[in-house]
Amino acid sequence: MLIAQAKAKFSTYPNPAASHWVHEHYEQSGGKFIDTSDPGYKRQILQKKQFEKKQRGTSRVRLPEKKKGDK
């Protein structure tokens, strides 16, 4: 919604002034930015993905194993 308002307010979007306006209004409305430079952030994302993958189970189909003597 803020981006749509910025596009209506500024003649060209994106531009530095419009980006600043969006940033300020996002913070004023209670929005928070995630600090992606935190080393623990990537670890949390990976752990979340691994947990979700375990919840879904494996979707791979196992191929039949080769018998002795088969090439």
C-alpha positions, -999 to 999 in steps of 0.1 A, spaced: 0 0 0 28 24 8 45 18 -26 12 25 -44 9 58 -24 45 66 -33 39 60 -70 10 84 -69 29 110 -49 62 110 -69 65 114 -106 91 87 -109 94 56 -87 118 43 -76 139 73 -67 158 82 -36 132 106 -23 103 81 -28 123 53 -12 131 75 18 94 84 21 83 47 20 110 39 46 99 66 70 62 58 67 69 21 71 86 28 104 60 52 115 32 26 110 51 2 132 70 -18 106 103 -33 116 132 -42 94 151 -75 99 189 -72 105 202 -97 79 238 -90 88 233 -109 121 252 -142 118 224 -160 138 198 -149 112 210 -173 85 212 -201 110 176 -195 120 164 -195 84 182 -228 77 168 -244 108 133 -233 99 137 -247 64 151 -280 77 122 -283 102 96 -277 75 113 -303 53 111 -328 81 74 -320 86 66 -326 49 85 -358 47 105 -369 17 89 -366 -17 116 -384 -36 108 -417 -52 133 -445 -44 146 -464 -74 147 -502 -70 181 -515 -59 202 -535 -84 204 -572 -78 237 -590 -79 247 -598 -114 227 -570 -130 246 -544 -149 
